[in-house]
């Protein structure tokens, strides 16, 4: 690879994880590599089974989750234990190793990928089709079986659910004192010392002081004297700090505990600069070592944690000196002092707090309830919303610049008819040494366009750059050494996003640079119709994402089509690209939280034909109050605002399948694209965009 251009002698076939070379020598090398990988996998499983046998008590099975100590979706390299033991690289999954079997559970986004990445030693268990892991263990493991798990890597909710499932057969969930995978992971990546940074108020929109005030009001309402935060994005949001401990997520490995009069930040202190130290201490937050959280939770359980705070007293003295007599009976941030609060509960989120910390608490004095920060973080303040809108404009300009560049290159290198014309490609002959475009090299160019934008800090997730059959792998992740070359006669799907200081982005577009088939156009149009239907929805307050999910699927269902993933997720404000607690999905948890004004959510239906192609369209939406003519039940109504700006490829649309209202919406959206993005583009790019957004159906 040189300057984004790949030179080589490899040709790529339908298997996206295999490279085929013209020489027999390379084929032998591939076979040798596969053999070595198989042996390494056998060695890992053998070593783990040996540790399981020598454990006290001996383990009949070992669970290896995907999550880290914070129940994160995306984890650092050293926390990819499930990937290490199984070879499966997807972000979601759970591995189970028994004395004789190795099984991996994952969801519909990853079925194809897991089939290709798992070795013959592993059995794929499809979530939604095969028995859940707890049911499988209860039914297939012996009576009195001991099932081991690292309690730091499993949530309270999951552990308790499994214990209930195991009770009938007297099976036991055993908390291992060491992570057994770490014991056999010889070359485990070291912990990185990445700096914590302050997230400026001009981007955060709310001060730490105000956030702590609201949080402490919640503690009083719920009769809790303290709360534990383990989710990395919640800690970052609450304390207005960011980091780079997890790729693509601007978070820092840290815990937080907040009490009525004090607050704590648990982090490797080597990451904390003088600026960050001042920022935290000015807000009454004590800095503790990351490893001290376990002993401090034990102190919290006995109501002794306040005694370790050195920040509280100094801050109270300084603050009270400035208060009027009527205010002297209040503590930090205007809240009542601890001695006036007789509440004795400790709040822990059962979905994000690890079982190891829960084990330090008195279970009779724990409030197991979703973190109050989950919803507070999801409800964007005006500054965050303004930043998200601006970030998406810059991001949309980068996507258009990428499409202009890619359109030119596909015509120049491959003789493609291009983004606009519907005719067969010329199939230019190229010698093996000529430059070519691969899924990775083109995505590198997309990143380059984004990197030139103001406030860019990196990608928000690994770009899904996928051609033809690879696009049918929902969360496909191309590798430079084994990815496909672009093909002018196949669909190209790219799902990508960026982290900007003022917002996080996520967008998907599907394009074709040759002549799409009638079937491909019909499928693309069905996806577009669902995308439009959801984006145009109006619905009463109290409506959840489970109720709305069907809107995006109905056009596909009419033709007997569907997709195996949810339709929408929240987006962070320079935080995680996947954010809850709300979502739009067929999954039951989408019923838990209704959509509310000022939330963000994606709109991303799709269709995937195994071995052929994949289609997905994705915009980020903001939930707003809707000005309806009537207001039945005095509920108030909501609607969506699109903040993503990039054209839909009209040559992939069968206009005969669109209603007049859908055509009007498409033309209106494209008109806004032109107007909004024009100031960010040069003359050539604006000319291309004007052509890409010309009105249709007139």
C-alpha positions as CSV (number, residue, x, y, z in Angstrom):
1,X,0.0,0.0,0.0
2,X,1.4,3.4,-1.0
3,X,-0.4,6.7,-0.5
4,X,-3.8,4.9,-0.4
5,X,-3.1,3.0,-3.6
6,X,-2.5,-0.8,-3.5
7,X,-0.2,-2.5,-5.9
8,X,-0.1,-6.3,-6.0
9,X,-0.9,-9.5,-7.8
10,X,-3.9,-10.8,-5.8
11,X,-7.4,-11.3,-7.1
12,X,-10.3,-11.5,-4.7
13,X,-13.1,-14.0,-4.8
14,X,-16.5,-14.1,-3.0
15,X,-15.1,-15.2,0.4
16,X,-14.2,-11.8,1.9
17,X,-11.8,-13.4,4.4
18,X,-9.8,-15.3,1.8
19,X,-7.2,-14.0,-0.7
20,X,-6.5,-16.2,-3.7
21,X,-3.1,-15.8,-5.4
22,X,-2.2,-17.0,-8.8
23,X,0.8,-19.0,-7.6
24,X,0.6,-22.5,-6.1
25,X,3.2,-21.4,-3.5
26,X,0.8,-18.8,-2.1
27,X,-2.0,-21.4,-1.9
28,X,0.3,-23.6,0.1
29,X,1.1,-20.7,2.4
30,X,-2.6,-20.1,2.9
31,X,-3.1,-23.7,3.8
32,X,-0.2,-23.6,6.2
33,X,-1.6,-20.5,7.8
34,X,-5.0,-22.1,8.3
35,X,-3.3,-25.2,9.8
36,X,-1.3,-23.0,12.2
37,X,-4.4,-21.1,13.2
38,X,-6.2,-24.4,13.8
39,X,-3.3,-25.6,16.0
40,X,-3.2,-22.3,17.9
41,X,-7.0,-22.5,18.5
42,X,-6.6,-26.1,19.8
43,X,-3.8,-24.9,22.1
44,X,-5.9,-22.1,23.5
45,X,-8.9,-24.4,24.2
46,X,-6.6,-27.1,25.7
47,X,-4.9,-24.6,28.0
48,X,-8.2,-23.2,29.2
49,X,-9.7,-26.6,29.8
50,X,-6.6,-27.4,31.8
51,X,-7.2,-24.4,34.0
52,X,-10.9,-25.2,34.3
53,X,-10.0,-28.7,35.6
54,X,-7.5,-27.4,38.2
55,X,-9.8,-24.6,39.4
56,X,-11.4,-24.9,42.8
57,X,-14.1,-26.0,42.3
58,X,-13.4,-27.7,39.0
59,X,-15.4,-26.0,36.2
60,X,-17.7,-27.8,33.9
61,X,-17.9,-24.8,31.7
62,X,-16.3,-21.3,31.3
63,X,-18.2,-18.3,30.0
64,X,-16.2,-15.7,28.0
65,X,-18.3,-12.6,27.4
66,X,-17.4,-9.8,24.9
67,X,-17.7,-7.1,27.5
68,X,-15.0,-5.5,29.7
69,X,-15.3,-4.4,33.4
70,X,-17.7,-1.7,32.3
71,X,-20.0,-3.8,30.1
72,X,-18.9,-1.9,27.0
73,X,-20.0,-2.7,23.5
74,X,-16.7,-1.7,22.1
75,X,-13.6,-2.7,24.2
76,X,-9.9,-2.0,24.1
77,X,-7.5,-4.4,22.5
78,X,-6.5,-6.0,25.8
79,X,-10.1,-6.7,26.7
80,X,-11.0,-8.6,23.5
81,X,-10.9,-11.9,25.4
82,X,-13.8,-13.5,23.5
83,X,-12.2,-12.6,20.2
84,X,-8.9,-14.1,21.4
85,X,-10.4,-17.4,22.4
86,X,-12.8,-17.8,19.4
87,X,-11.3,-15.9,16.5
88,X,-14.6,-14.2,15.9
89,X,-14.1,-10.4,15.6
90,X,-17.6,-9.1,15.7
91,X,-18.5,-6.6,18.5
92,X,-21.3,-8.8,20.0
93,X,-21.1,-12.4,21.1
94,X,-20.5,-14.8,24.0
95,X,-18.2,-17.8,24.0
96,X,-18.9,-20.9,26.1
97,X,-16.2,-23.5,26.6
98,X,-17.1,-26.9,28.1
99,X,-15.0,-30.0,28.6
100,X,-15.8,-31.2,25.1
101,X,-17.4,-28.3,23.2
102,X,-16.8,-24.7,22.3
103,X,-19.9,-22.6,21.3
104,X,-20.3,-19.0,20.3
105,X,-23.6,-17.1,20.5
106,X,-24.1,-13.9,18.3
107,X,-27.0,-12.0,16.7
108,X,-28.3,-11.7,13.2
109,X,-25.8,-9.0,12.2
110,X,-23.0,-11.4,12.5
111,X,-24.3,-14.8,11.3
112,X,-22.4,-14.8,8.0
113,X,-19.2,-13.3,9.5
114,X,-19.1,-15.8,12.3
115,X,-19.6,-18.7,9.9
116,X,-16.5,-17.5,8.1
117,X,-14.3,-16.7,11.1
118,X,-15.0,-19.6,13.4
119,X,-12.8,-22.6,13.1
120,X,-14.1,-26.2,13.0
121,X,-13.6,-26.4,16.8
122,X,-16.4,-24.0,17.3
123,X,-20.2,-24.3,16.9
124,X,-22.2,-21.2,16.0
125,X,-25.3,-20.5,18.0
126,X,-27.7,-18.1,16.3
127,X,-29.5,-15.8,18.8
128,X,-33.2,-15.9,18.1
129,X,-33.0,-19.3,16.4
130,X,-31.0,-21.4,18.8
131,X,-31.6,-21.7,22.6
132,X,-30.3,-18.8,24.7
133,X,-27.0,-19.5,26.4
134,X,-28.6,-19.8,29.9
135,X,-31.2,-22.3,28.6
136,X,-28.5,-24.3,26.8
137,X,-26.3,-24.5,29.9
138,X,-29.2,-25.5,32.1
139,X,-30.3,-28.2,29.7
140,X,-26.9,-29.6,28.5
141,X,-24.6,-29.3,31.5
142,X,-24.6,-31.9,34.3
143,X,-26.6,-31.5,37.5
144,X,-24.5,-29.7,40.1
145,X,-22.3,-28.3,37.2
146,X,-20.0,-25.4,38.1
147,X,-20.0,-22.6,35.4
148,X,-17.2,-20.2,35.8
149,X,-17.2,-16.5,34.8
150,X,-15.1,-13.5,35.6
151,X,-17.5,-11.4,37.8
152,X,-16.0,-8.2,36.5
153,X,-17.1,-9.0,32.9
154,X,-20.8,-9.8,33.6
155,X,-23.6,-7.6,34.6
156,X,-25.7,-8.0,37.7
157,X,-28.8,-8.6,35.6
158,X,-27.2,-11.3,33.5
159,X,-25.6,-13.1,36.5
160,X,-28.9,-13.1,38.4
161,X,-30.8,-14.4,35.4
162,X,-28.4,-17.2,34.9
163,X,-28.5,-18.2,38.6
164,X,-32.3,-18.5,38.3
165,X,-31.9,-20.7,35.2
166,X,-29.4,-22.9,37.0
167,X,-31.3,-23.3,40.3
168,X,-33.5,-26.2,39.2
169,X,-30.5,-28.5,38.6
170,X,-28.5,-27.1,41.5
171,X,-26.0,-25.8,39.0
172,X,-23.7,-23.0,40.3
173,X,-22.4,-19.8,38.8
174,X,-18.8,-19.6,40.0
175,X,-17.0,-16.3,40.2
176,X,-13.4,-16.9,39.3
177,X,-10.8,-14.9,41.2
178,X,-8.7,-14.5,38.1
179,X,-9.7,-14.2,34.4
180,X,-8.7,-17.6,33.0
181,X,-8.4,-16.2,29.5
182,X,-5.8,-13.7,30.7
183,X,-3.8,-16.6,32.2
184,X,-3.3,-18.2,28.8
185,X,-3.1,-15.0,26.7
186,X,0.7,-14.8,26.5
187,X,0.9,-11.7,24.2
188,X,-2.0,-9.8,25.7
189,X,-1.7,-6.1,24.7
190,X,-0.5,-3.9,27.6
191,X,-2.7,-1.3,29.2
192,X,-2.2,2.1,27.5
193,X,-1.7,5.3,29.4
194,X,-3.9,7.8,27.4
195,X,-4.5,11.2,28.7
196,X,-7.9,12.3,30.1
197,X,-9.1,15.6,28.7
198,X,-11.6,18.1,29.8
199,X,-14.6,18.4,27.4
200,X,-15.2,22.2,27.2
201,X,-18.5,23.7,28.3
202,X,-19.0,25.2,24.8
203,X,-19.4,21.7,23.5
204,X,-20.9,20.0,26.6
205,X,-23.7,22.6,27.0
206,X,-24.1,21.9,30.8
207,X,-21.7,22.2,33.6
208,X,-20.6,19.4,35.9
209,X,-22.1,21.3,38.8
210,X,-25.6,21.4,37.2
211,X,-25.4,17.7,36.3
212,X,-24.4,16.8,39.9
213,X,-27.3,18.9,41.2
214,X,-29.8,17.0,39.1
215,X,-28.3,13.7,40.0
216,X,-28.4,14.4,43.7
217,X,-32.1,15.3,43.4
218,X,-32.6,11.9,41.9
219,X,-30.8,10.2,44.8
220,X,-33.2,11.9,47.2
221,X,-36.2,11.0,45.2
222,X,-35.2,7.3,45.1
223,X,-34.1,7.3,48.8
224,X,-30.5,6.5,47.9
225,X,-27.4,7.8,49.6
226,X,-25.1,7.0,46.8
227,X,-24.7,5.6,43.3
228,X,-22.1,3.6,41.4
229,X,-21.4,4.4,37.7
230,X,-19.5,1.9,35.6
231,X,-20.6,2.7,32.1
232,X,-17.7,4.6,30.5
233,X,-19.9,7.0,28.5
234,X,-21.9,7.9,31.6
235,X,-18.7,8.7,33.6
236,X,-17.4,10.8,30.7
237,X,-20.7,12.7,30.3
238,X,-21.3,13.4,34.0
239,X,-17.8,14.8,34.6
240,X,-17.4,16.5,31.2
241,X,-14.2,14.6,30.4
242,X,-13.2,12.5,27.4
243,X,-10.4,10.0,26.7
244,X,-9.1,7.6,24.1
245,X,-8.9,4.3,25.9
246,X,-11.2,2.5,23.6
247,X,-10.8,2.8,19.8
248,X,-13.5,4.9,18.1
249,X,-15.1,5.9,21.5
250,X,-13.8,9.0,23.3
251,X,-14.0,7.5,26.8
252,X,-11.5,6.7,29.6
253,X,-11.4,3.5,31.6
254,X,-12.9,4.8,34.9
255,X,-15.6,4.3,37.5
256,X,-17.5,7.0,39.4
257,X,-19.3,7.0,42.8
258,X,-21.5,10.0,43.8
259,X,-22.8,10.6,47.3
260,X,-24.9,13.4,48.8
261,X,-21.8,15.5,49.7
262,X,-18.9,13.9,47.7
263,X,-18.0,12.4,44.4
264,X,-15.2,10.2,43.2
265,X,-13.4,9.4,40.0
266,X,-11.6,6.1,39.7
267,X,-8.9,6.2,37.1
268,X,-5.2,5.4,36.5
269,X,-3.8,8.7,38.0
270,X,-1.0,8.7,35.4
271,X,-3.7,9.8,32.9
272,X,-4.7,12.9,34.8
273,X,-3.1,16.2,34.0
274,X,-3.0,19.3,36.2
275,X,-5.8,20.8,34.2
276,X,-8.0,17.8,34.6
277,X,-7.2,17.5,38.3
278,X,-8.2,21.2,38.8
279,X,-11.4,20.7,36.7
280,X,-12.4,17.7,38.9
281,X,-11.5,19.2,42.3
282,X,-13.3,22.5,41.5
283,X,-16.4,20.4,41.1
284,X,-15.9,18.5,44.4
285,X,-14.7,15.3,42.8
286,X,-12.0,13.3,44.4
287,X,-9.5,11.4,42.2
288,X,-8.9,7.8,43.3
289,X,-6.8,5.0,41.7
290,X,-8.8,2.8,39.3
291,X,-8.1,-0.3,41.4
292,X,-9.5,1.3,44.6
293,X,-13.1,1.1,43.3
294,X,-13.5,-2.4,44.8
295,X,-12.5,-1.5,48.3
296,X,-14.3,1.8,48.1
297,X,-17.6,0.1,47.2
298,X,-17.1,-2.1,50.3
299,X,-16.8,1.2,52.3
300,X,-19.9,2.5,50.5
301,X,-21.8,-0.5,51.7
302,X,-21.0,0.3,55.3
303,X,-21.5,4.0,54.9
304,X,-17.8,4.8,55.5
305,X,-16.8,6.1,52.0
306,X,-17.4,9.8,52.9
307,X,-14.5,9.5,55.3
308,X,-11.9,9.0,52.5
309,X,-12.9,12.3,50.8
310,X,-10.4,15.1,51.1
311,X,-12.2,17.3,48.6
312,X,-15.5,17.6,50.4
313,X,-14.3,19.4,53.5
314,X,-12.2,22.0,51.7
315,X,-14.9,22.7,49.2
316,X,-17.6,23.0,51.8
317,X,-15.5,25.5,53.8
318,X,-14.8,27.6,50.8
319,X,-18.4,27.4,49.6
320,X,-20.0,28.1,52.9
321,X,-17.9,31.1,53.4
322,X,-19.6,32.7,50.5
323,X,-23.2,31.7,51.5
324,X,-25.8,33.6,53.4
325,X,-26.9,32.3,56.8
326,X,-30.0,30.7,55.2
327,X,-27.8,28.6,53.0
328,X,-25.3,27.3,55.6
329,X,-27.4,24.2,56.2
330,X,-26.9,23.1,52.7
331,X,-23.9,21.1,51.3
332,X,-22.1,21.1,48.0
333,X,-24.2,22.2,45.0
334,X,-27.0,23.3,47.3
335,X,-28.0,19.7,48.4
336,X,-28.7,18.7,52.0
337,X,-25.7,17.3,53.9
338,X,-25.4,13.6,54.4
339,X,-26.3,13.6,58.1
340,X,-29.7,15.0,57.2
341,X,-30.3,12.2,54.7
342,X,-31.5,9.0,56.3
343,X,-31.7,7.1,53.0
344,X,-29.7,3.9,53.1
345,X,-29.9,2.5,49.6
346,X,-27.0,2.3,47.2
347,X,-28.1,2.6,43.5
348,X,-26.6,0.3,40.9
349,X,-27.7,-0.2,37.3
350,X,-28.2,-3.9,36.9
351,X,-27.5,-3.7,33.2
352,X,-24.2,-2.0,33.4
353,X,-22.8,-2.6,36.9
354,X,-20.5,-5.6,37.1
355,X,-21.3,-8.5,39.4
356,X,-18.0,-8.1,41.2
357,X,-18.9,-4.7,42.6
358,X,-22.5,-5.8,43.4
359,X,-21.0,-8.6,45.5
360,X,-19.4,-6.0,47.8
361,X,-22.8,-4.6,48.7
362,X,-25.6,-5.6,51.0
363,X,-28.2,-7.0,48.5
364,X,-31.0,-5.9,50.8
365,X,-29.8,-2.3,50.6
366,X,-29.3,-2.0,46.9
367,X,-31.6,-0.1,44.5
368,X,-31.3,-2.1,41.2
369,X,-32.6,0.4,38.7
370,X,-31.5,1.8,35.4
371,X,-28.9,4.6,35.8
372,X,-30.5,8.1,35.9
373,X,-27.7,9.2,33.5
374,X,-28.9,7.0,30.7
375,X,-31.9,9.1,30.0
376,X,-30.3,12.4,31.0
377,X,-27.5,11.8,28.5
378,X,-29.9,10.8,25.8
379,X,-31.9,14.0,26.1
380,X,-29.6,16.4,24.3
381,X,-29.4,20.0,25.5
382,X,-29.6,22.8,23.0
383,X,-25.8,23.2,22.7
384,X,-25.4,19.5,22.0
385,X,-28.2,19.5,19.4
386,X,-26.7,22.6,17.7
387,X,-23.3,20.8,17.6
388,X,-24.8,17.6,16.2
389,X,-26.5,19.5,13.4
390,X,-23.2,21.3,12.5
391,X,-21.2,18.1,12.7
392,X,-23.5,16.3,10.4
393,X,-23.3,19.1,7.8
394,X,-19.5,18.8,7.7
395,X,-19.8,15.1,7.7
396,X,-22.3,15.2,4.8
397,X,-19.9,17.4,2.8
398,X,-17.1,14.8,3.4
399,X,-19.4,12.0,2.1
400,X,-20.3,14.0,-1.0
401,X,-16.6,14.7,-1.6
402,X,-15.9,11.0,-1.3
403,X,-18.7,10.0,-3.7
404,X,-17.4,12.6,-6.3
405,X,-13.9,11.1,-6.0
406,X,-15.1,7.5,-6.1
407,X,-17.3,8.1,-9.1
408,X,-14.4,9.6,-11.0
409,X,-12.0,6.8,-10.0
410,X,-14.5,4.0,-10.9
411,X,-14.9,5.4,-14.4
412,X,-11.2,6.1,-14.8
413,X,-9.9,2.8,-13.6
414,X,-12.7,0.3,-14.4
415,X,-14.6,1.9,-17.2
416,X,-17.7,2.1,-15.0
417,X,-20.7,3.9,-16.4
418,X,-20.6,5.9,-13.2
419,X,-23.0,7.2,-10.5
420,X,-25.5,8.6,-12.9
421,X,-25.7,6.4,-16.1
422,X,-27.4,3.1,-16.2
423,X,-25.4,1.0,-18.7
424,X,-22.9,-1.8,-18.6
425,X,-19.3,-1.0,-17.7
426,X,-16.7,-1.0,-20.4
427,X,-14.6,-3.5,-18.4
428,X,-11.2,-1.8,-19.0
429,X,-8.3,-4.3,-19.2
430,X,-5.7,-3.6,-16.5
431,X,-2.4,-5.3,-16.0
432,X,-1.7,-6.8,-12.7
433,X,0.6,-3.9,-11.6
434,X,-1.9,-1.1,-12.3
435,X,-3.5,0.6,-9.4
436,X,-6.8,-0.7,-8.1
437,X,-9.4,0.2,-5.5
438,X,-10.2,-2.1,-2.6
439,X,-12.7,-1.8,0.2
440,X,-9.9,-0.6,2.5
441,X,-8.1,1.9,0.3
442,X,-11.4,3.6,-0.6
443,X,-12.5,3.8,3.0
444,X,-9.1,5.3,3.8
445,X,-9.9,8.1,1.3
446,X,-13.3,8.6,3.0
447,X,-11.5,9.0,6.4
448,X,-9.2,11.5,4.7
449,X,-12.1,13.7,3.6
450,X,-13.5,13.6,7.1
451,X,-10.1,14.4,8.7
452,X,-10.0,17.7,6.8
453,X,-13.1,18.9,8.7
454,X,-13.2,21.2,11.7
455,X,-13.2,19.5,15.1
456,X,-12.5,16.0,13.6
457,X,-11.1,13.6,16.2
458,X,-11.4,10.2,14.5
459,X,-13.9,7.7,13.3
460,X,-16.8,6.7,15.4
461,X,-16.5,3.0,14.4
462,X,-14.6,0.9,11.9
463,X,-15.9,1.8,8.4
464,X,-18.1,-0.9,6.9
465,X,-16.9,-0.7,3.3
466,X,-18.4,-3.6,1.4
467,X,-18.7,-4.8,-2.2
468,X,-21.2,-7.3,-3.6
469,X,-21.6,-10.4,-1.4
470,X,-19.5,-8.7,1.4
471,X,-22.3,-6.1,1.7
472,X,-24.6,-8.9,2.8
473,X,-22.5,-9.3,5.9
474,X,-24.3,-6.7,8.1
475,X,-21.3,-5.6,10.2
476,X,-18.6,-6.6,7.7
477,X,-15.1,-5.3,8.6
478,X,-12.6,-5.4,5.7
479,X,-9.0,-6.2,6.3
480,X,-6.3,-4.8,4.2
481,X,-4.7,-8.1,3.5
482,X,-7.9,-9.9,2.6
483,X,-10.5,-7.5,1.3
484,X,-12.3,-7.3,-2.0
485,X,-11.6,-5.1,-5.0
486,X,-14.3,-2.8,-6.0
487,X,-16.4,-4.0,-8.9
488,X,-18.4,-1.6,-11.1
489,X,-21.1,-4.2,-11.7
490,X,-21.8,-4.8,-8.0
491,X,-23.5,-2.9,-5.2
492,X,-21.2,-1.0,-2.9
493,X,-22.4,-0.3,0.7
494,X,-20.5,2.0,3.1
495,X,-21.6,2.6,6.7
496,X,-19.4,5.1,8.4
497,X,-19.2,7.9,10.9
498,X,-16.9,10.2,12.7
499,X,-16.2,11.7,16.1
500,X,-16.1,15.5,16.1
501,X,-15.8,17.7,19.3
502,X,-19.3,18.9,18.7
503,X,-21.0,15.6,17.7
504,X,-20.9,12.0,16.6
505,X,-22.1,10.9,13.2
506,X,-23.3,7.7,11.6
507,X,-24.5,7.4,8.0
508,X,-25.0,4.6,5.5
509,X,-25.4,4.9,1.7
510,X,-25.6,2.2,-0.9
511,X,-24.5,2.9,-4.5
512,X,-23.9,1.1,-7.9
513,X,-21.5,2.4,-10.5
514,X,-22.7,0.1,-13.3
515,X,-26.2,-1.1,-14.3
516,X,-28.2,-2.4,-11.3
517,X,-30.6,-5.3,-11.9
518,X,-34.3,-4.9,-11.7
519,X,-34.3,-7.0,-8.5
520,X,-31.6,-4.8,-6.9
521,X,-33.6,-1.6,-7.7
522,X,-36.8,-3.1,-6.3
523,X,-35.0,-4.1,-3.1
524,X,-33.3,-0.7,-2.8
525,X,-36.6,1.1,-3.3
526,X,-38.3,-1.1,-0.7
527,X,-35.6,-0.1,1.8
528,X,-36.0,3.6,0.8
529,X,-39.7,3.4,1.3
530,X,-39.3,2.1,4.8
531,X,-36.6,4.7,5.5
532,X,-39.0,7.5,4.4
533,X,-42.0,6.0,6.3
534,X,-40.2,5.9,9.6
535,X,-38.6,9.3,9.1
536,X,-42.0,10.9,8.4
537,X,-43.8,9.3,11.3
538,X,-45.8,11.4,13.8
539,X,-46.7,9.7,17.0
540,X,-48.0,10.5,20.5
541,X,-45.8,11.0,23.5
542,X,-45.2,7.7,25.3
543,X,-44.6,5.8,22.0
544,X,-41.6,3.5,22.1
545,X,-39.3,2.3,19.4
546,X,-40.8,-1.2,19.4
547,X,-44.1,0.3,18.1
548,X,-42.4,2.3,15.4
549,X,-40.1,-0.4,14.1
550,X,-42.8,-1.9,11.9
551,X,-43.0,1.2,9.8
552,X,-39.6,0.6,8.3
553,X,-40.4,-3.1,7.6
554,X,-43.8,-2.9,6.0
555,X,-42.6,-2.1,2.4
556,X,-40.1,-5.0,2.7
557,X,-42.7,-7.4,4.2
558,X,-45.0,-6.7,1.2
559,X,-42.4,-8.5,-0.9
560,X,-41.6,-11.2,1.7
561,X,-38.3,-9.5,2.6
562,X,-36.9,-8.4,6.0
563,X,-33.6,-7.8,7.9
564,X,-32.1,-9.2,11.1
565,X,-31.1,-6.1,12.9
566,X,-32.8,-3.2,14.7
567,X,-33.9,-0.1,12.9
568,X,-32.5,2.6,15.0
569,X,-30.2,3.5,17.9
570,X,-29.3,6.7,19.8
571,X,-26.2,8.7,19.0
572,X,-23.8,10.3,21.5
573,X,-22.6,13.8,21.6
574,X,-18.9,13.2,21.0
575,X,-19.4,9.9,22.7
576,X,-20.4,6.4,21.8
577,X,-22.0,5.9,18.3
578,X,-24.5,3.5,19.9
579,X,-26.3,5.1,22.7
580,X,-29.4,4.1,24.8
581,X,-31.5,3.7,26.6
582,X,-34.0,4.0,23.7
583,X,-33.9,2.2,20.4
584,X,-36.1,1.4,17.5
585,X,-36.2,-2.4,17.1
586,X,-38.3,-5.6,17.1
587,X,-36.4,-6.7,20.2
588,X,-38.4,-6.6,23.5
589,X,-36.0,-4.1,25.2
590,X,-37.2,-1.4,22.7
591,X,-40.4,-1.3,24.7
592,X,-38.6,-0.1,27.9
593,X,-38.1,3.6,27.1
594,X,-40.4,5.8,25.0
595,X,-39.0,8.3,22.5
596,X,-38.8,11.8,23.8
597,X,-38.2,15.3,22.4
598,X,-34.5,16.1,22.0
599,X,-33.4,12.5,21.7
600,X,-31.4,11.4,18.6
601,X,-32.0,8.1,16.8
602,X,-30.9,6.5,13.6
603,X,-33.3,5.4,10.8
604,X,-31.5,2.4,9.1
605,X,-33.6,-0.3,7.4
606,X,-31.9,-2.7,5.1
607,X,-32.0,-5.9,3.1
608,X,-29.3,-8.5,2.7
609,X,-29.2,-11.3,0.1
610,X,-26.5,-13.8,1.2
611,X,-23.8,-14.3,-1.3
612,X,-25.1,-11.5,-3.6
613,X,-25.5,-8.0,-2.1
614,X,-26.6,-5.9,0.8
615,X,-28.5,-2.6,1.0
616,X,-28.9,-0.2,3.9
617,X,-29.8,3.5,4.2
618,X,-29.2,5.4,7.3
619,X,-29.8,8.9,8.6
620,X,-29.6,10.4,12.1
621,X,-32.8,11.9,13.3
622,X,-33.7,14.3,16.1
623,X,-37.0,13.8,17.9
624,X,-39.0,17.1,18.1
625,X,-42.4,18.2,19.3
626,X,-44.8,18.0,16.4
627,X,-47.3,20.8,15.6
628,X,-50.3,18.6,14.9
629,X,-53.7,20.1,14.0
630,X,-55.3,18.2,16.9
631,X,-54.0,16.9,20.2
632,X,-56.1,13.8,21.1
633,X,-55.8,12.9,24.8
634,X,-53.7,16.0,25.5
635,X,-50.6,13.7,25.0
636,X,-48.7,15.9,22.7
637,X,-47.2,14.5,19.5
638,X,-43.7,14.0,18.2
639,X,-42.0,13.9,14.8
640,X,-38.5,13.4,13.4
641,X,-36.0,15.9,11.9
642,X,-33.3,14.6,9.6
643,X,-29.9,16.0,10.3
644,X,-27.9,13.8,7.9
645,X,-27.2,15.2,4.5
646,X,-26.1,13.1,1.5
647,X,-28.0,12.1,-1.7
648,X,-29.7,8.8,-2.3
649,X,-28.7,7.3,-5.7
650,X,-31.7,7.9,-7.9
651,X,-30.6,5.4,-10.5
652,X,-31.1,2.6,-7.9
653,X,-34.7,3.8,-7.3
654,X,-37.6,2.3,-9.2
655,X,-39.8,5.4,-9.3
656,X,-42.8,3.4,-10.3
657,X,-42.8,1.9,-6.8
658,X,-42.8,5.3,-5.1
659,X,-46.0,7.2,-4.2
660,X,-46.4,10.8,-5.1
661,X,-45.8,11.8,-1.4
662,X,-42.6,9.7,-1.3
663,X,-41.3,11.4,-4.5
664,X,-42.1,14.8,-3.1
665,X,-40.3,13.9,0.1
666,X,-37.2,12.7,-1.9
667,X,-37.1,15.9,-4.0
668,X,-37.5,18.1,-0.9
669,X,-34.7,16.3,1.0
670,X,-32.4,16.5,-2.0
671,X,-33.2,20.2,-2.4
672,X,-32.2,20.7,1.3
673,X,-29.0,18.7,0.6
674,X,-28.0,21.1,-2.1
675,X,-28.7,24.2,-0.1
676,X,-27.1,23.0,3.2
677,X,-24.0,21.5,1.7
678,X,-23.2,24.0,-1.0
679,X,-21.1,26.3,1.2
680,X,-18.9,23.4,2.1
681,X,-18.1,22.2,-1.4
682,X,-16.1,23.5,-4.3
683,X,-17.4,24.3,-7.8
684,X,-16.9,20.8,-9.2
685,X,-18.4,19.1,-6.1
686,X,-21.4,21.4,-6.2
687,X,-22.0,20.6,-9.9
688,X,-21.9,16.8,-9.1
689,X,-24.3,17.3,-6.1
690,X,-26.6,19.4,-8.2
691,X,-26.9,16.5,-10.7
692,X,-27.2,13.9,-8.0
693,X,-30.1,15.8,-6.4
694,X,-32.1,16.8,-9.5
695,X,-35.8,16.4,-9.1
696,X,-37.3,13.1,-10.1
697,X,-40.8,12.0,-11.2
698,X,-41.7,15.3,-12.9
